[in-house]
Amino acid sequence: MRRLEGKVAIITGAGNGQGAFEAKLFAKEGASVVVTDIDFESASQIVRDIENNHGKAIAVHHDISSELDWIKVVEKTIETFGKIDILVNNAGIHMESAMSEITLAEWSKMIEINLTGTFIGMQTIIPSMKKNGGGSIVNIASIAALRGGSFAHYSAAKGGVRSLSKTAAIEYARDNIRVNSVYPGLIMTALVTEALENEVTRKNLMEQLPLQRFGKVEDVGYGVLYLASDESSFVTGAELVIDGGTMAGARLTE
Ligand SMILES: NC(=O)c1ccc[n+]([C@@H]2O[C@H](COP(=O)([O-])OP(=O)(O)OC[C@H]3O[C@@H](n4cnc5c(N)ncnc54)[C@H](O)[C@@H]3O)[C@@H](O)[C@H]2O)c1
C-alpha cells in the first residue's frame, strides 16, 4: 500500500523547487496531484514528468493571491478527480531588503502572496474537505517565522502563516480537518540562489547550521508527506522544523 493511495492533493507553487519535488513524490505514493503555479509552463512540465512515471496529475495556472483563481482550482479539481483530501500551501516569494528600504508596495505584495494566499486557499478549500469528511492541510512557513534575522516583510508574513495555521487547526478539528505547518531552514532552490551567491552570506548561513549543510528539497518533502498522509492522523496544530538544527541554537565552545 502506497502512503497516499486514493488521495487527491493540491500543491501550490509546484512548478519548481520544493513543491515540484512534493508533487512527484505524492504521485509516486499514489495521490492524484493538482500542480498549481503562476508559472504554468513549469507546472505543465512537472505533470508530464508525473505522467511519464505512470502517475496522475493536472496543471492549473494559479495566482494564490487571487480568490477567483482559487475558485477555479477547486472547480477544476472536483471536475477532474471528484474530491480534495490534501492541500499544501507551498507557493511563496522572497525579497531581500533592509526594513528601512521596504516600500509599502513591496510589503503589501509579500503579505498578499505569502500570507493572504494561504488564508484564501484554506477558506476556499475547507468546504470541500468538510463535504468529504475531512482532510489534511500543510502550510509552508519558514524559520523566519520563529526568530529574527530575516527580512521584515517575509518574517511577518510567515509569522502570520504560523498563527493562522494554529487557529484553523482548532476551528476545524471537529470536522476532521488537520492543519499543520512546516518551518524549513535554508533549502537549495531558486528562492535563495541570489543569497547563496554572496560568499559572506553563505559563510554566515553555514555557521548557523549544526548539521553543516544546506537543505535539499527531499529534506522538506518527506516531512510534508508525513503531515499530508494518514500516518499523522493524531497531529494537528503542530510545527515541524526542518532546518539542519539551526533553531536548536549555536555551539558556545569548540
Ligand atoms: N528555499 C528556502 O530556503 C526556503 C526556506 C524557508 C521557507 N521556504 C518556503 O518554501 C516554499 C517553497 O519555496 P521554494 O524554496 O521551493 O522556492 P521556489 O522559488 O523554487 O518555488 C516557489 C514556487 O512558487 C511559485 N509562485 C510564486 N508566486 C506565486 C503566486 N503568486 N501564485 C502561485 N505560485 C507562485 C513560483 O512560480 C515557484 O514555482 C515558499 O513558501 C518559501 O517561502 C523556502
The ligand as an SDF file (V2000), in Angstrom:
LIG
                    3D

 44 48  0  0  0  0  0  0  0  0999 V2000
   14.1930   27.7220   -0.1240 N   0  0  0  0  0  0  0  0  0  0  0  0
   14.2790   28.0600    1.1350 C   0  0  0  0  0  0  0  0  0  0  0  0
   15.3820   28.2180    1.7030 O   0  0  0  0  0  0  0  0  0  0  0  0
   13.0380   28.2460    1.9640 C   0  0  0  0  0  0  0  0  0  0  0  0
   13.1750   28.3890    3.3580 C   0  0  0  0  0  0  0  0  0  0  0  0
   12.0490   28.5510    4.1300 C   0  0  0  0  0  0  0  0  0  0  0  0
   10.7970   28.5510    3.5510 C   0  0  0  0  0  0  0  0  0  0  0  0
   10.6830   28.4180    2.2000 N   0  0  0  0  0  0  0  0  0  0  0  0
    9.3230   28.4310    1.6410 C   0  0  0  0  0  0  0  0  0  0  0  0
    9.1200   27.2530    0.8920 O   0  0  0  0  0  0  0  0  0  0  0  0
    8.1380   27.4940   -0.1200 C   0  0  0  0  0  0  0  0  0  0  0  0
    8.6340   26.9650   -1.4580 C   0  0  0  0  0  0  0  0  0  0  0  0
    9.7540   27.7190   -1.8620 O   0  0  0  0  0  0  0  0  0  0  0  0
   10.9270   27.1260   -2.7970 P   0  0  0  0  0  0  0  0  0  0  0  0
   12.1540   27.1820   -1.9880 O   0  0  0  0  0  0  0  0  0  0  0  0
   10.5160   25.8460   -3.4030 O   0  0  0  0  0  0  0  0  0  0  0  0
   11.0050   28.3010   -3.8780 O   0  0  0  0  0  0  0  0  0  0  0  0
   10.8770   28.3030   -5.4810 P   0  0  0  0  0  0  0  0  0  0  0  0
   11.0720   29.7220   -5.8680 O   0  0  0  0  0  0  0  0  0  0  0  0
   11.7530   27.2610   -6.0780 O   0  0  0  0  0  0  0  0  0  0  0  0
    9.3640   27.8800   -5.7280 O   0  0  0  0  0  0  0  0  0  0  0  0
    8.2780   28.7280   -5.4400 C   0  0  0  0  0  0  0  0  0  0  0  0
    7.1740   28.4880   -6.4600 C   0  0  0  0  0  0  0  0  0  0  0  0
    6.0760   29.3510   -6.1400 O   0  0  0  0  0  0  0  0  0  0  0  0
    5.5720   29.9160   -7.3530 C   0  0  0  0  0  0  0  0  0  0  0  0
    4.8720   31.1680   -7.0780 N   0  0  0  0  0  0  0  0  0  0  0  0
    5.4000   32.3780   -6.7440 C   0  0  0  0  0  0  0  0  0  0  0  0
    4.4270   33.2820   -6.5960 N   0  0  0  0  0  0  0  0  0  0  0  0
    3.2480   32.6340   -6.8320 C   0  0  0  0  0  0  0  0  0  0  0  0
    1.8790   33.0200   -6.8170 C   0  0  0  0  0  0  0  0  0  0  0  0
    1.5160   34.3010   -6.5700 N   0  0  0  0  0  0  0  0  0  0  0  0
    0.9290   32.0980   -7.0770 N   0  0  0  0  0  0  0  0  0  0  0  0
    1.2970   30.8120   -7.3670 C   0  0  0  0  0  0  0  0  0  0  0  0
    2.5620   30.3880   -7.4180 N   0  0  0  0  0  0  0  0  0  0  0  0
    3.5240   31.2880   -7.1470 C   0  0  0  0  0  0  0  0  0  0  0  0
    6.8170   30.1030   -8.2230 C   0  0  0  0  0  0  0  0  0  0  0  0
    6.4710   30.2300   -9.6030 O   0  0  0  0  0  0  0  0  0  0  0  0
    7.5950   28.8380   -7.9020 C   0  0  0  0  0  0  0  0  0  0  0  0
    7.2480   27.7720   -8.7600 O   0  0  0  0  0  0  0  0  0  0  0  0
    7.8670   29.0020   -0.0900 C   0  0  0  0  0  0  0  0  0  0  0  0
    6.6870   29.2590    0.6270 O   0  0  0  0  0  0  0  0  0  0  0  0
    9.0650   29.5560    0.6530 C   0  0  0  0  0  0  0  0  0  0  0  0
    8.7940   30.7780    1.3090 O   0  0  0  0  0  0  0  0  0  0  0  0
   11.7650   28.2750    1.3960 C   0  0  0  0  0  0  0  0  0  0  0  0
  1  2  1  0
  2  3  2  0
  2  4  1  0
  4  5  1  0
  4 44  2  0
  5  6  2  0
  6  7  1  0
  7  8  2  0
  8  9  1  0
  8 44  1  0
  9 10  1  0
  9 42  1  0
 10 11  1  0
 11 12  1  0
 11 40  1  0
 12 13  1  0
 13 14  1  0
 14 15  2  0
 14 16  1  0
 14 17  1  0
 17 18  1  0
 18 19  2  0
 18 20  1  0
 18 21  1  0
 21 22  1  0
 22 23  1  0
 23 24  1  0
 23 38  1  0
 24 25  1  0
 25 26  1  0
 25 36  1  0
 26 27  1  0
 26 35  1  0
 27 28  2  0
 28 29  1  0
 29 30  1  0
 29 35  2  0
 30 31  1  0
 30 32  2  0
 32 33  1  0
 33 34  2  0
 34 35  1  0
 36 37  1  0
 36 38  1  0
 38 39  1  0
 40 41  1  0
 40 42  1  0
 42 43  1  0
M  CHG  2   8   1  16  -1
M  END
$$$$
